[in-house]
Amino acid sequence: MSDKLSSSLADVSDLDISGTANMSSPQNYVNAQRPKRVTDSPLQTRPASPYTLNPPIDSDGLSWPSLGARSRIEEDETQLAAREQRISDAVKVILTELGEDVTREGLLETPERYARAMLFFTKGYEDNIRDVIKRAVFEEDHDEMVIVRDIEIFSLCEHHLVPFFGKVHIGYIPNKKVLGLSKLARLAEMYARRFQVQERLTKQIAMALKEILKPQGVAVVIEATHMCMVSRGVQKSGSSTVTSCMLGCFREAQKTREEFLGLLGKR
């Protein structure tokens, strides 16, 4: 992965973003006016996104942490209480602006409850992936497909801050190493307990598992219902969203990919 990262970063660094192209000839002027085409990967069109340009696991064991994840981890009880109070105060403002009376019985402690709930819903930022995996990577002479399906997840859509929920199916083909089965569920839970989009969540699980095990291939499929689509907007209650991420032999070999998808369909 480090070689791919270096190559991607090198490609980005080669782009001319200075705006100082030589305008001495008409042709150079015309070329400068044309939009620059980014090649190789559509991921390079969004260099601000850290999820593929950065390695899945930081040196301190965090995995794609939020801007303030480390400060949350280092807080003592007093600092945590102050953080909860700030969130609570902000929620009171929101409720008031919605026309509610924050002093009535039903809402009297709602801001505090909401603050604690949001800290729980986003606790995945603070999880150290080494603590999640612990010593559950085992040497094993097994090179056939391993699948854990129907892992329930609950997450928050970062666009509307409302829930989406569903099931994750994870498969991989070992390369002399296997992971304790419950750790696949814990890995999915760690990334789900964040502000997310389903596409990113799918890819994060796959890339992290690839980094941990160095398997022959990894496949992740998520089926989820989004409340931002069900309860607002188009309000289509029967809809679901399916995303997938295939790495290694699952991407390269059609038969392997078909076997995985076929096994998912056998209920």
N, C-alpha and C positions, 0 to 999 in steps of 0.2 A: 504493500500500500504506500510505503514511503516513496518508492520510485514514481508511482503514479502522481502522488501529491507534488513531488518536485517537478515533474513534467508539466503538471497543470499550472503551477505557480510560475514556471519559466515561460509558458505560453502567455500568461496574463502579463508578465513583466515586459514581454516583447511588443505589446501593443503600444502604438503611438498615441498617447493621450495628452501630449503637451500642447497640441494646436499650433506648433511652430514649423509646419511643413514648408518646404521651399516653394514659393509662389512665382519663381522667376519665369516659368513658361506657362502658356495657356493650359497645356495638358496637365501639368502639376496642379494648377488651380482647380481644374475640373475634377481630378482625382480626389483632391482635398474636400470637395463639396459632397462627394458620394459618402453615404453611411458606411462605416467600416464593418465588414462582415466578420463575425466571430466564428471561427472554425473549430473542428474537433468535437466539441461537446456543448450542448445547450446550457449546461451548468455554468459555463464561463460567462454567460450573459448576466449572471447574478452574483458577482464577486462578493457582495455583502453577506451572502448566506454562508454561515460557517459550517454547515452540516456535512458537506462533502470535501471542503478544502482543508478542514482541520481533522486530525486523527480522532477516532471514536473514543479513545481513552486518554485523558490528560495525565501528566506525570504524577499528579497527586491522587489519581484514581477516579476523579469526577469525569463524567461523560457529557460533553456539550453542555456545560453548566450555564445557567442564566447569568446576567450581568451581576446580580447581587447574591448569587448562590453561596459563595464562600463567606460573605459577611453573615448570612443567615446561619451557617454551620457554626461559626465562631461565637455566636451570641450566648450570653449567660441568661439566667432567668429574668433578670431585671430588663435587659435589652429586648428580650422576646416579648415581655409584657408591654413595653413601650411600643413595639412594632404592632402588636395586636390592637393597642389603643388607637394608633394612627389610622389603621384600617377601619376600625369601628367608627371613628369620627367621620371618615370619608363616606361610609355607608349611611350615616345619619343625614349627611348633606344630600345624598342621592335620594333617600326616602322622602326627605322634606321637599325636594324639587319635583318629585312625582306627585306631590299633593297630599302626602300622608302625615299623620300625627305620630311622631316617634315616641310620644309619651303615653300613648294608649297601651292597654295591657298586652295586647297581642304582639306589639312591636317593641315593647320595652327593652328586651334583652336581645332582640334580633341582630343588631349590629355586632355585638360581641360574638354571638353564635356564628354569624357569617364570617367574621374575621378568622375564627378558629377553623371553620370549614375550609376556607380558601387556602390557609396554610397547609391543611392536610391534602387538599386536592392537588397542590403543587409541590408536595414533599419529594417528588422524584428528582427534582433538581439537586437536592442535598444528598441523595444516595451515592455512596461510593461503590463503584462497580466491583471493586475487589471484595467488599463486604457482602455484596449481593451474591457473587459467585463462590466466594470463600475457597474451600479446598475440594470443590466438586468437579474438577477436571481430572479425568482418569485415563490412563493408558489402556487401550483396548484394541484387540485385533479384529476390528469390525469395519467393513467398508460398504455396507448396504445402508439404504435409506432409513433415517430415524425421523419420525413425525410425531409431534404432539399437537393435537387439534382441539378446537373448541375452548380455547383459553379466553375466559371472559375479561373484558377490559372496560374501564370507564375513564373518560378523559374530558377535557374542556376545549371546545373550539376557540381558538385564539381570536377569531374574527368577531364573535358575538358573546363570548364568555358564557356559553350555554353548553350543556353536556352533549357528547356523542358517545355511544356505547355499542358494543358488539362482541365479536369473537375473532381471535387471532389463531391462525394455523401456521406452525413453524416446522420446517423440515430441513435436514442437512444430511450430507454424506460424509462420514468421519474420515479423517486422515490420521489414523492411529490414536485419536483422542476423542473421547465422548464427554458430554456434560450431563450432570445429574438432571433428571427430567424436570424436577420441580424448579430448577434454576431457569429454565426457558420461560416458565410462567412468571417468575420474579423479574426476569429481564424485561418482559413485556410490560409488567406492572410499573417498573421504574420509569420507563419512557412515557407511559400513559398518564402518570400523575404529574403532568405538566400542561402548560398551554400548548396546544398542538394543532396541526392539520393532519388528516389521516395519511396523506401521501408521505409526509416526513416521518411520522411514527413508524410506518411500514419499513422505510429505508433505514431508520436508526436501529431497529431491532436486527435487521439483516446484517448491517455493517458491523455492529458490535459483536454479533456471534461469529462473524468471519474473522474479526480481529482476535477474539478469545481462543478459538479452536483451530484456526487455519485449516478448515475442512476443504474437501474437494468442491463443495458447493453448498449454498444456502438458499432456501426459498421461504418467503413469508407472504401470506395472504391474510388480509383483514377484511371482514364484512361488518359494516357498522351502520347504525341509524343515527342521523344528525338532527338534534332538536331544532337547530337553526333553520333546517329545511322542512321539518315536520310541523312545528308550532308557529312558524312565521314565514314570511316570503310566499313561496308557492303553496305551502301547507299540504304537501303530498305525503300522507301518513303511511302509505304502503311502500315507500321507496327505501332502498338501501344502497350503500356505496361499497364497492369492492375495489381494493387496491392490491397490487402485488409487487414484490421485489425479488428478482432472481439473480443470483451471483454465482460465478464459477461454472460448474458443469450444468447447473440448472438453466443458465442462460445460453450456454454453448451447445448443449445437446438436447434436441427436441424430444427424443424418446424419454430422457430423464425427466424433463419438465412435464410431459404428458403422463408419466407414471405417477408423479406427485399429485397432479391435479385430479387424476383418476382415483387415487386413494382417498382424496378429500371428499369425492363424491359418493363414496361407499359408506353410507350411514348405517 
